[in-house]
């Protein structure tokens, strides 16, 4: 097992302990872009000069790069039905952007125009889980069904039911063949004391397998992913667990730290988790620890993600790192002192890494040079809402969700 300890106290840390947040002062007011917010159902706002307003999200658009330290102006903004909850409250499927709300609305990522809406389609805070061209959701009618929708039209294309013995199932992961759900086991008095993890065949809607989870485990606080033969998830009980996607058999489980209930990253046979002040990588096959990377003293890792073969991780000291997911070796770390909350989610377009901050009225979307870690700009919508930010790539655009506001930005 290879370990890489955190570096000594850096110049940035000294500034953080003694300074007042001057690390972004050079960005000035130019880093704060905002624009008008249209009401739900409003017509699409005009695209910037020279930009084809009807072009698909991934095709041929070219946006001007703003001056250093200046965030781009929004392409459009729309109000959402309510503040989003959960770490996957925002998703993009083709040219359609989805926000976890009721009613569930599909919007054009290019224009912001409403394409479709469905009432009672999504449970508030539901994960927008899109795989194989289908959006999988627990039925908002609380009837025990799992429903599949076509993201392009909102039409129901698939439905499955675990059975009357189980409380409301919730999709946690999916691959091309199966949808994986958690569901409570109903007792004779209709109380839920145990829960199961189950796999549903994506073509037939039939249950392929279901396995009772250990006593004391909960249905919530789950981060999960399916990769080939392995279903991996973490939970509030400080576990990381791997099961066979073929049979549901539990292959291994390990205790890790409290911060594991956020995101996990799966890459090339490894699962990488934030375990308090360390990133830890385990082999999916047998749980062997392959490497560990420590943050600085008194800091904890939070948001992580693997994009284009690089692991990006943020910690509570407002440091963002680029790490080789196979070895745990850093290629860069930010040294700029960020006077906003640490990032909790990442997206990447070309050579730019975008990070969405946690709760902070002065936070927003941060843009870094993915090759060097240099901070290029910061965008905030000016709403002063104390809500978490979310970001998702949509071709040459970014979808940014903050409170009740959805914003499209050029990915520059």
N, C-alpha and C positions, 0 to 999 in steps of 0.2 A: 504494500500500500504506500502510495507516494503522498506526502503532505507538503503543502506550501504555506508557511506561516505568513501572516500579514506583515507588511513593512513597518519600519519604525515610524515614529511620529513625524508626519510630513509638515512642510511649510504651510499647506492648506489647513492642517489641523491646528497649528499655532494661531493662524489667522482666525479660525472659527472660534477658538477659545478666548481670543482677546479682541477681535474686531466686531464690526457692526453690520456685516453683510455687504461690504464694498465690492465683493468679487464680481457682481453683475452691474455695478454702477456704470461701467463703460457702455453697457447696452442702452441705458437711458430710456427715454419715453418711446424711442423708435421701436423697441421690442414689444410694444403693447399695441396689437391691432384689434380693432373691433368694428362692427358694422351694424346695419339695421337688422332687426329680427322680424321676420314675417310671421303672420298668424298661420295656424294649421290650415292646409288646403289652399294657401295662397299660390299664385302663379310663380313660376321659377324666376329668380332674380337674374339680371343680365350678367353674362360672362364678361371677363375683362376684354379690353380691346385686343383684337387679333386672336381670340380664343373661340373655337367653334362651339357654340352653346349646346348643340345637339350631339356632339361627339360622344362616343362611349367612354366610360370611365377609364378603360385601359388603353385606349387607342389614340396615338398620334398627337396628343395635346402637348404643347410646349409653353410653359409659363416662364416669365422673366424671373431671374434670380434677384431677390432684393439685396440692397447694400448690406455689408456685414453688420450684424447686430440689430437688423430690422426685420420684424416678422412680416409675412405676406398678409395682404388684405383678404378677408373672407370672400369666397366665390358666391356663397349663399348661406343663409341661416334660417332655421325653422324652430318653432316651439314644439316641444313634445308634450304628451298628455300628462306626464308627471315625472318626478325625479326617479332615475334608474337606480336599481340596486343590484348587487352581485358583480363578480369580477368579469363576467362575460355578458354584460348587458347590451353590448353593441356588436353587430356583425355585418359583414359585407358579403353578398353572394352575387357575383357578376356585377351588374350595374345597380343592384338593389341594396339599400342600406336599411337595417332593421334595428329597432330599439325596443328593449324589453319593457313594454307598457301595455295597458288596456285602454282603448283598443290597440291592437297590434297593427302597425302601419308599415307598408313597404314604400320606400321613397326612391326616386332616381338619384343615384349618387352624382350624376352629371348636373342635373338641374334643380334637385330638391323637390320636384313635383311629386305629389302623392299618386302612387300607382294603384294601390289597393289598401283596404282596411278591413279588419275582422274584429268584431266585439267578442269578448269571452273566448279568445283564442290562446292567450298566454297568461299564466299565473304571474302576478306581480313579482318582479325580481327573477323571473325564469331565465336560465342560461339560454342564449341564442346559439344553439348547437346545430351547425350546418355541416353535413357530410354527404358526399355523393349526390349533391344537388337537391337534398331534402333538409328542411328545418324540422327538427324533432323537439316536441314539447309535451309536457304533461297536460292533459286536458284541463282547461280552466273551469270546466263544469264539475270537477272533483268526482268524476264517475269511475275512476280507476283506469281510464284509458291512456295510452300514449298515442299521440297524433303526429303524422307527418304532413307538412305543408310544402307546396311548391313556392320557393321564395319569389319567383318572378310574378306569380299571379295571386298568391295567397290561398289557392284552392287546396282542399284536403286531398291528398293522394294516398294516404296510408293510415291504418289504425290498428292498434293491438290492445289486448287486455290481459293482465296477469291473472286475474281471478278475484272472486269476492272475499277471499281470505286475506287480501292485502290492501293496505291503505294506499293513498295516492302515490303512485310510482313517479320518480323523477329521473329523466335521462341525465347521465353524468358523462358519458363518452360514447363515441360511435366510430366505426370504421366502414369500409365498403360493404361488409357482410352483415354486421350486427349492430344493434343499439343496446347499450348497457345502462341499466337502471337500478336505483335503490328504491325499496318499498318497505313500509312497515308491516309487520305481521299482526293481524287483528286477533286479540284474545276473545274469550267467550263474552266478556263484558265490553268488548269493542275498544279496549285500551291497547296501545301499541307498546310492547315491552321488548320485542326483538325486531330485527329487520333483515332483509335479504338483499343480495346483489344478484341480478338476473341478466341474461342475454336474450334478446329478441331478434329473430331472423328478420333482416331488413327486406327480404322479398316476400315472405309469407305472413309475417306478423305473428308467428307462433313462437312460444318460449322455447329456446334451445336448451337452456339450463338455468337453474336457480340454486343458490347456496346460502344457507343461513350464516349470518355474520356472528362474530363472537359476542357473548353477553356483555352489555355495557357500552357497546359502540352506538353511535348516533347516526341519524340520517342526514345531518346537516354539517356544514363546514367541510365539504368534500371538494378537493381538487383532483381531477382524474384525466387520464389519457389512455388510448388504446393504440398499441404499436405492435403489429404483427401478431405473435403468439401471446402477447402479454397485455393484461389490463392492470394499470397501476393507479393507486389513489392514496391520498393522505386525508387525515381527518382531525377533528378537534381533540381526539384522545391521544394525540402526539404519536401517531403511527404512520409509517409508509408501508403499504401492502401491495403485493403483486400476485395476480391470479392468472391462470391459463385462460385465454380467450376461447379455447376449444371446449374445455370441460367445466370451467369455473373453479377448479381445484386451487386452493390457496397454496402458492409455492413458497412464499416467505413473507414475514412481516418484521419490522424493526421499530423500536422506540426512537423518536427524534424530538427536536425541541418545539416549543410553543409556536414559533412563527411558521411552522410547516403547513398551516391551514390555508395559505395563499396559493400561489401558482407553483407548479412543478414543471420541469423540462425533461423531455425524453429525446435522446439522440444516440443513434448508432449503438444500440444495445445497453445504454446507460439511462438511469433516471437520476436527475440532479434536483436536490431539494435545498431550501434555505433552512438550516438548522441553527436558529439563533445567530451567533456570530460566525458561523461557518457555512460555506457551501460544501455539500457532500455528494459524491457521485457513487451510486451503487450499480452493480451489474444486474440487469433485469433477470438473468437466468437463475442466479443463486443468491443475490443479495450481498455479494462480496464488495467491500468498500474499495474503490479504485483510486480515489484521490479526495483531498480535503483542502479547502482554501479558507484562511481566516481573514476576517475583516479587522479593522483597527479596534483597539481597546474601547469598551463601552458602546460599541455600535453593533447593530444587528442587520442581517440581510433581509430584504423584503421582496420587491418585484424581481423576477427572473424570466428569461425567455431565450430560446435558441432561434436565431434568424440567419438564414444563409450560412449555416454551419458555424456560427459564432454564438457563444453564450454571453448574454448581456445581463448584468446584475446590478441592483441599486441597494445601498444600505442607508441606515438612519443617520449616518454622517454626511449624507448628500453626495456621496461618491458613486459614480457609475463606472463599471468595469467592463472591458471586453476580455473574454477568457476563452481559451481553447477547451471545448467541452470534452475532448478525449483525454487531456492531461491535467487540466486545472491551472495551466500557466497563463498569466496575464499577458495580453499584448499592449493594453493601455488602460489607464484609469484617469478620470477627470481630476484636475487639480483646482478648477474654478470653484470658488465658494458660492454655493447657491443659497440665496436668501428665501427660497421657497421650499415646500415640502419635497421629500424624496419621491422619485418616480415609482409607480406601482405596475406599469404596463408599458410594453414596447411595440413599435411597428418599424418597418424599414422599407424604404423605396430607394433603389439605386445605391448611392454611396452616403445616404443620410439616414441616421438613426433618429427616430422620434420617440419621445418618452412622455407619458401622461402622469401628472403628479397626483398624489393622494390629497386628502382634505386640506384645502388651503385657498382662501379667497384671492390670493395673489399668485397662485400656482398657474398651471396651464399645460400647454404642449411645448416641450423643449426639443430643439433640433440640434443634433450633434453630427460632426463629420465622423462617419463610421470607421474611417481609416485611422484617425488620430485621437478622437474623443473631444476635439475642440468644440466648444459651445458656439453655435452659429446664430441662433435667435430663440426667443421665447414669445409665445403667443398667449394672451389672456383676453377673454371676451368682455371684460369690464363690468360684468354683472355683480361682482363681489359676493357671489353665492358660495357658501362654504360646503361644497360638494366635491366628490371625487371626480377626476377627469378620466375619460376613456378615449382611446385612439385606435383607428383601424385604417389600413391602407386600402384604397380603391383605385387601382391603376396609377395614374399620375396625380391623384387627389388623396387627401386625408379626410376622414370623417372624425370629428372631435365632438364628444358628448360631455356636457357639463350641466348638471342639474336638469332644468327643463329646456335646455337649448342645445340644438344640434347644428354644428357648423361644418361647412366644407372649406378646406384650405388647399391651395396648390402645394403639391409635394416638392418643394424647392429648398 
